[in-house]
Amino acid sequence: MTLREPFVEEVTEADIQAAALQYVRKISGFRTPAAHNADAFDAAVAAVADATRTLLEELVVRPSPNADTPEVRREKARQARIASGRR
């Protein structure tokens, strides 16, 4: 199940909180915890959100070779010139 696009430039705090809550609900089996489990549930959401922030800060995302960035377009044009005998 995809929770969001594979890569977006900016992930909001709301995105992180929603994903953490979804994960804890899924893994615990509870949409809303009983009062005696609320502290553990909330602590788990906070821990997952913290881990998610760390993950997103540390990921190195490289553009796909098929990405249509200026750098990729320049490289494709250079390769086309080479292939046609022009430089």
N, C-alpha and C positions, 0 to 999 in steps of 0.2 A: 504494500500500500504506500503510495507516495503522499507525503504530508505537505510538500510544497515543491516548487520548481527545483530542478536539480542544482541550479546555481542562480542566485540573485545577488546583486551588488550589496544590498543592505537588508539585513535581517533585523526586524524591530524587536524591542523588548516584549511587545505583545505577542509576536510570533514565538519567541523563546518560551514565554510563560504558557502559551496555549499548547505548545508541543510537550512541555514538561507535564502539564496537567493531563494531557491525553495519554502520555506514556504511563503515568502513575495510575490513572483510571484503568487502563488496559491491563497492566501487570497485576494490579490488586484485585481486579474484578468488581470494584465498587465505583459507581459514579460519584456518590457522596458518602464519605465514611460516617460510621456511627460516632457519636460524641466521644466515646472512649478511644477511638482510633484517629481522631482529627489531628492531634499533634504529630503523630507519626506520618500521616498522610501529607500534611503541610510541610513537614521537614523533608520528606521524599521529593515533593514538587520543587522545593528550594534547591535541594542537592542536584537534581536532574537539570534544573535551569542553570546552575553554576557550571556543571560539567559541560552543558551545551555551549555556554558562553566561551569557556576555555577551548573547546573544540573549534568553534568558529574563528576564534582569534588565532589559532595555531595552524589552521588549514592553509595550504598553499595551492591555489587554484590556477592551473595553466589553461590558456585558451585552447580550444579544440582546433585541430588542424583545419577543420572546415569552418571555423568561426570567420565571420566577415568583418574583421577588424582592419584598420588601415595598414597595420604591419603585414597581415596575411595577404591583403590585396596587393601590396607592393611586392611581396615575395612571389605571388602568383604571376604578376606582370613580368617580373625579372625572369622567372622560369620560362614563361612564354617567349620572351625575347631571345633567350638562349636557345630554345628549341627551334625557333625560326631562323637562327643564324645571325640575328642582330644582337648587339650588346648594349 
